[in-house]
Amino acid sequence: MVPLSKVQDLIAKHSKLEKDLSSQEIDKKSFAEKSKEYSDLNDIIKEANSYFSFQKNKDELEKLINDNESDKEMKDLAIRELHDLEKKNESNEKKIKLFLLPKDEADTKNAIIEIRAGTGGLEASLFASDLFKMYEKVSHKKKWLLEVISISKSDAGGLKEVIASIKGKNIYSSLKYESGVHRVQRVPDTETQGRVHTSAATVAVMPEAEEVDVKIEDKDLRIDVFRSSGPGGQSVNTTDSAVRITHVPTGIVVSQQDEKSQIRNKEKGLKILRSRIYELERQRRDDERSKDRKSKIGTGDRSERIRTYNFPQGRVTDHRINLTLHKLSEFMEGEIFDEMIESLVIQAQENELSSI
């Protein structure tokens, strides 16, 4: 049960913000901050008011039901109203609990997505390419902006690794459950016996960190420059434009050579580095908070097998929530991506609610 004092605080806060926003003395910065807070509270204020007045309304209906002087028709109507009121109150309580859950500060951020071919050789690199195309299609449908930061191709159109930034509204909250091992089961084009092969690719999704989120000191960086090389080791250009950045305190290493300019490669490398450091710190805090919980949907462990794509059977299964969709082709086209994500979000919220 949600304490009424907490609900009363929400109602009082909403009223105060409404008053503050109508004041002539409020400055632009405060107006922007309070408008955002007011907008968030607007999503729950109706439920909060209803929940707060529930007991009073319930008492009135029960008084009518127990009144010997009330006629049968009036009592029957009151019984139905009480049933609806209690049902609505349960729904309101759940919504308020979800609203009061600690917010993930990174949910509203853009994201950096890294996809790497795992076990399975050439077939793994082809699957990594298919996964990247899927995220491209999802981004296109949702009008997100996807920009490749770094890409390393393999033979036959596959990908050894690709790193991209995805910008839009609440990107990280939409993609954070994609981190982990994605396993594929299918018959490769080169397989003459028709046997199903299993291979894998890893996906890591991180919030895109701004400079205000992570302060990187120059003294903590070791920067090496070298000559860019293409497939097979041939030289892409004759200048030392490729950059390897090592963050000494964490040991995180980022290499960037896609651009011909050393400055641009350094900028891109620092962008990735900043996000990896930010994610490392978030994971440390999350682990501390969640170590006492019995269940938690993983959002960062690259070694955790999260999903299987079975092409012969046309199904995609998410192992964390035991959800199987027999619409693999639509999923790979980005058509039903939201169906999977919504199920993951609901389960994650249920886990959080059970820990309150």
C-alpha positions, 0 to 999 in steps of 0.5 A: 500500500502506498502511504497517503502522506506520499500521495499528499506530497505529490498533490501538494507539489503539483499545486505549488508548481502550478502556482510557481509557473503562473508567477510573473517573477519566475526566471527562464531557467526555473520555468524550464525546470519546473515545467518539466517537473509539472508535466511529469506530475500531470501524468499521475495527478488524477490517479493521486487525487482519486487514490487520496479520496478513496477511503472517504468515498468508500466509507460513504458507499459502505454507509449507504449499503449498511443503512437499513432505510436504503431501498434495494435498488439504491443498495445494489447501485452502491455495491456496484459502485464500490466494486468499481471503486476498489478495482480502480483504486488497485489500478491507481495504486500500481500507477502511483507505485511505478511513478514513485520508483527511482528513475534511471537518470540515463533513460532520457539520454541518447545511446551508443550501441556496439555490435560485435561478431562472437562465436561462429566465424563468418556466420557470426559476422553475417548475423552481426550485420543482420542485427545492425540492419535491424536496429537501422530499420527500427531507427528509421521507423521511429525517426531516430538518427543513427550515425556510424562512429566506427565500422569493421567489415568482414568477408561476404558482407558481414561485420566484425564490429560496428559502433554507432550513436542513436539520437532521439527521444528517450533512446536509452530507455528504449534500447537498454535491454538489448545488451547481451549475447544474441544467439542465432540458429540457421542454415548458412548459405555455404552449408550443403548438408542443410545443417543448422549452425549456431553462432552469436553476436554481442550487443552493448548499449550505453547512455551517450555521456556528455562532458558534464556527466563524465569529467576526463582529465588529460593526465589520465589519458595515454594517446597513441597515434598510428597509421590507419589500415584497411582489410588485409593490412593495406594502408588507407592513407600515409599519415598517422591519423589513427588514434588509440586512447587509454584511460589509465584509471579504468584501463578502458582502451578505445581505438578509432581510425575511420576518419582521415583526420587525427582530430576527428578520430580523437573526438570520436574516440573520446565520445565512446570512451566517455560513454564507457566510463559513464556506463562502468560507474552506472553498473557499479552503482546498480550492482550495489543497489541490486545485490539483495534482489532475487531477480533483475533483468540484465541491462549490461552484462555482455556475457549473458545470453538474452535472446535466440533467433531461430530461423528454421522455426521463424521464432525469436525468444527472449530468455529473460522473460520467457517470451517467444514471438513466432514473427522472426521475419517481422522482428528483423524488419523492425516491425514488432520491436516495440512488442518485445521492448514493452514486455521487457519494460513491464517485467522490469517494473514488476521486479522493481515493484516486488522489491518495494 
